[in-house]
């Protein structure tokens, strides 16, 4: 298989429409159809089921889509990392979900900066579930993720910190004066339906709560009395004055991990992982070991 063929196939598999895929790739539709047909013949399997109305992936097609995305991501990552290696001032890019891990991130950056041979670290703030693409495409060298909310499939990880969760409420709400609450109490507030975050596929789960993409938007909606959310304790530090964080007794713990591509051999990433795991419980395993 050629890289060009994989790019063509991914475009068709994601668009499920040859015309849109051809437009996305900037080519005519006939050569795109011939390329996909040739790929199927060489593999000896049907990747797509075509009809006059729709295009559907077969099981083999779904497998190839996952593999092709990983391969194309690795190629893109190799290109980006190769160019960055030639720069005079090396930089390590760390992806972090916007508004999370504030105090932990500061501690990590300060501790790593004190290491002999430390390189500059550039935090890359992103929204929910963007970490995987940033790591896969080489736009980030490592990422801070939160289990069980973020997927770490396909990456190496080490635990940095485990913490409880808090409910973020308007300061004027009756529950805001409590020292602690339970999940059943927070989830049973008709006036404050739980906010809904997008899944890995970008779709929102069903529910009455508003759709949110980042903490800035979320906190504004909570302050307006439109929603609430249960988040890691660290997110509730230094809140705006019209919001209150109340510990949730029976909320499952959240584990912050540092993740990196399994093929990474960057010494700077190994050092950052070692420093990160030293901030929390448990020994670390360095990339490449």
WOFEN-V113567 format. One record per residue. N is the residue number from 0. RES is the residue in three letters. PHI is phi in degrees with one decimal (none if undefined). PSI is psi as a letter, one per 20 degrees, with the letter a starting at -180 (none if undefined). BURIAL is # if it has 16 or more other ideal C-beta (glycine too) atoms within 10 Angstrom, else .. Layout:
n->{N;N}
res->{RES;RES}
phi->{PHI;PHI}
psi->{PSI;PSI}
burial->{BURIAL;BURIAL}
This chain:
n->{0;1;2;3;4;5;6;7;8;9;10;11;12;13;14;15;16;17;18;19;20;21;22;23;24;25;26;27;28;29;30;31;32;33;34;35;36;37;38;39;40;41;42;43;44;45;46;47;48;49;50;51;52;53;54;55;56;57;58;59;60;61;62;63;64;65;66;67;68;69;70;71;72;73;74;75;76;77;78;79;80;81;82;83;84;85;86;87;88;89;90;91;92;93;94;95;96;97;98;99;100;101;102;103;104;105;106;107;108;109;110;111;112;113;114;115;116;117;118;119;120;121;122;123;124;125;126;127;128;129;130;131;132;133;134;135;136;137;138;139;140;141;142;143;144;145;146;147;148;149;150;151;152;153;154;155;156;157;158;159;160;161;162;163;164;165;166;167;168;169;170;171;172;173;174;175;176;177;178;179;180;181;182;183;184;185;186;187;188;189;190;191;192;193;194;195;196;197;198;199;200;201;202;203;204;205;206;207;208;209;210;211;212;213;214;215;216;217;218;219;220;221;222;223;224;225;226;227;228;229;230;231;232;233;234;235;236;237;238;239;240;241;242;243;244;245;246;247;248;249;250;251;252;253;254;255;256;257;258;259;260;261;262;263;264;265;266;267;268;269;270;271;272;273;274;275;276;277;278;279;280;281;282;283;284;285;286;287;288}
res->{UNK;UNK;UNK;UNK;UNK;UNK;UNK;UNK;UNK;UNK;UNK;UNK;UNK;UNK;UNK;UNK;UNK;UNK;UNK;UNK;UNK;UNK;UNK;UNK;UNK;UNK;UNK;UNK;UNK;UNK;UNK;UNK;UNK;UNK;UNK;UNK;UNK;UNK;UNK;UNK;UNK;UNK;UNK;UNK;UNK;UNK;UNK;UNK;UNK;UNK;UNK;UNK;UNK;UNK;UNK;UNK;UNK;UNK;UNK;UNK;UNK;UNK;UNK;UNK;UNK;UNK;UNK;UNK;UNK;UNK;UNK;UNK;UNK;UNK;UNK;UNK;UNK;UNK;UNK;UNK;UNK;UNK;UNK;UNK;UNK;UNK;UNK;UNK;UNK;UNK;UNK;UNK;UNK;UNK;UNK;UNK;UNK;UNK;UNK;UNK;UNK;UNK;UNK;UNK;UNK;UNK;UNK;UNK;UNK;UNK;UNK;UNK;UNK;UNK;UNK;UNK;UNK;UNK;UNK;UNK;UNK;UNK;UNK;UNK;UNK;UNK;UNK;UNK;UNK;UNK;UNK;UNK;UNK;UNK;UNK;UNK;UNK;UNK;UNK;UNK;UNK;UNK;UNK;UNK;UNK;UNK;UNK;UNK;UNK;UNK;UNK;UNK;UNK;UNK;UNK;UNK;UNK;UNK;UNK;UNK;UNK;UNK;UNK;UNK;UNK;UNK;UNK;UNK;UNK;UNK;UNK;UNK;UNK;UNK;UNK;UNK;UNK;UNK;UNK;UNK;UNK;UNK;UNK;UNK;UNK;UNK;UNK;UNK;UNK;UNK;UNK;UNK;UNK;UNK;UNK;UNK;UNK;UNK;UNK;UNK;UNK;UNK;UNK;UNK;UNK;UNK;UNK;UNK;UNK;UNK;UNK;UNK;UNK;UNK;UNK;UNK;UNK;UNK;UNK;UNK;UNK;UNK;UNK;UNK;UNK;UNK;UNK;UNK;UNK;UNK;UNK;UNK;UNK;UNK;UNK;UNK;UNK;UNK;UNK;UNK;UNK;UNK;UNK;UNK;UNK;UNK;UNK;UNK;UNK;UNK;UNK;UNK;UNK;UNK;UNK;UNK;UNK;UNK;UNK;UNK;UNK;UNK;UNK;UNK;UNK;UNK;UNK;UNK;UNK;UNK;UNK;UNK;UNK;UNK;UNK;UNK;UNK;UNK;UNK;UNK;UNK;UNK;UNK;UNK;UNK;UNK;UNK;UNK;UNK}
phi->{none;-101.8;-57.8;-60.2;-63.3;-65.0;-61.8;-60.8;-63.4;-61.3;-60.6;-67.7;-65.5;-82.1;-83.8;52.5;-163.4;-65.0;-64.1;-65.7;-63.9;-62.9;-63.5;-62.1;-84.0;76.8;-129.4;-78.7;-70.7;-56.5;-64.6;-66.9;-62.5;-65.1;-64.2;-67.4;-62.0;-64.6;-64.2;-63.7;-65.6;-67.9;-79.0;76.6;-140.4;-87.4;-94.5;-135.5;-104.4;-107.0;-141.6;-68.2;-106.6;-155.3;-120.9;-128.2;-73.6;-82.4;-62.0;-62.8;-64.6;-65.6;-64.1;-64.7;-61.4;-62.6;-66.5;-66.0;-60.9;-64.6;-65.8;-64.8;-63.5;-65.5;-64.2;-61.6;-62.7;-61.4;-62.4;-66.2;-68.4;-64.2;-64.5;-67.0;-66.1;-86.6;-73.8;-66.6;-116.3;-62.9;-133.6;-105.6;-99.0;-115.6;-81.3;-139.0;-65.6;-54.8;89.6;-111.8;55.8;-58.0;-66.6;-62.8;-62.1;-61.9;-62.2;-63.6;-64.3;-65.6;-66.9;-69.7;-61.0;-82.3;-74.8;-62.0;78.0;-62.5;-102.5;-67.0;-108.6;-110.4;-67.5;-111.6;-76.3;-141.0;-96.0;-55.2;69.7;-85.9;-56.9;-58.2;-66.3;-63.4;-68.8;-63.8;-89.5;80.3;-79.3;-134.7;-92.7;-154.1;-150.7;-97.1;-120.7;-126.5;-93.1;-95.7;-77.1;-101.8;-82.9;-116.4;-58.8;91.3;-124.9;-84.6;-141.4;-138.1;-74.0;-109.6;-158.7;-120.8;-144.2;-80.7;-125.1;-131.0;-94.8;-96.6;-128.4;-62.4;-59.5;-86.3;-75.7;-54.6;-72.9;-66.4;-88.9;-80.5;-80.7;-163.6;-138.4;-114.8;-58.0;-62.6;-72.8;-68.5;-77.4;-109.0;-98.4;-63.8;-79.7;-131.1;-62.5;-61.4;-64.8;-114.0;-98.3;-70.3;-82.3;-59.5;-83.6;85.8;-90.7;-96.5;-68.0;-69.3;157.3;-81.8;-71.3;-70.2;-82.0;-130.6;-124.0;-151.5;-71.4;-60.5;-63.2;-61.8;-64.3;-65.9;-67.9;-66.2;-60.8;-82.5;75.9;-103.4;-163.3;-144.9;-158.3;-111.9;-137.0;-59.1;-52.0;-63.4;-71.6;-86.3;-82.2;56.5;-71.3;-63.1;-65.9;-91.0;-125.9;-133.6;-104.3;-117.2;-57.6;-105.7;-58.2;-105.1;-74.6;-64.3;-66.3;-113.9;-110.6;-88.9;-124.4;-103.0;-120.5;-152.6;-63.1;-63.6;-89.5;-66.1;-127.1;-72.9;-62.3;-64.1;-67.1;-58.9;-67.3;-64.5;-62.4;-61.1;-66.7;-62.0;-70.6;-76.7;-81.6;-130.3;-74.9;92.1;-73.8;-102.0;-119.2;-80.8;-59.6;86.0;-123.0}
psi->{q;q;h;g;g;g;g;g;g;g;g;g;h;h;h;k;o;h;g;h;g;g;g;h;i;k;r;q;g;g;h;g;g;h;g;g;g;h;g;g;g;h;h;k;q;p;h;q;o;q;r;i;h;r;p;p;p;r;g;h;h;h;g;h;g;g;g;g;g;g;g;h;g;h;g;g;g;g;g;g;h;g;g;h;h;i;q;h;n;q;p;p;p;o;p;p;p;p;i;r;k;g;g;g;g;g;g;g;g;g;g;h;h;i;q;p;j;q;r;p;p;o;p;o;p;r;r;p;j;i;g;g;h;g;g;h;i;j;i;q;h;r;q;o;r;o;p;j;h;q;p;j;p;i;q;q;q;q;p;g;q;p;r;a;q;q;p;o;q;q;h;i;q;h;i;h;i;q;h;q;r;q;h;h;g;h;i;k;n;h;i;m;q;p;q;p;q;q;a;h;j;i;q;q;q;q;r;i;q;q;p;q;h;r;h;g;g;g;h;g;h;g;h;i;k;i;r;r;q;p;r;q;h;h;h;j;p;l;q;q;h;j;q;q;p;p;p;o;g;j;q;q;q;p;p;p;q;p;q;q;p;h;j;p;j;p;h;h;g;g;g;g;g;g;g;g;i;i;h;a;q;q;q;q;p;q;q;j;none}
burial->{.;.;.;.;.;#;#;#;#;#;#;#;#;.;#;.;.;#;.;.;#;#;.;.;#;.;.;.;.;.;.;#;#;.;#;#;.;.;#;#;.;.;.;.;.;.;#;#;.;.;.;.;.;.;#;.;#;.;.;.;#;.;.;#;#;.;.;#;#;.;#;#;#;.;.;.;#;.;.;#;.;.;.;#;.;.;.;.;.;.;.;#;#;#;#;#;#;.;#;#;#;.;.;#;#;.;#;#;#;.;.;#;.;.;.;.;.;#;#;.;#;.;#;#;.;#;#;#;#;#;#;#;.;#;#;#;#;#;#;#;#;#;#;#;#;#;#;.;.;#;.;#;.;.;#;#;#;#;#;#;#;.;#;.;#;#;#;#;#;#;.;.;#;.;#;#;.;.;.;.;#;.;.;.;#;#;.;.;#;.;.;#;.;#;#;#;#;.;.;.;.;.;.;.;.;.;.;.;#;#;.;#;.;.;#;.;.;#;#;.;#;#;#;.;.;#;#;#;#;#;#;#;#;#;#;#;.;.;#;.;.;.;#;#;#;#;.;#;.;.;#;.;.;#;#;#;#;#;#;#;#;.;.;#;.;#;.;#;#;#;#;#;#;#;#;#;#;.;.;#;.;.;.;#;.;#;#;.;.}
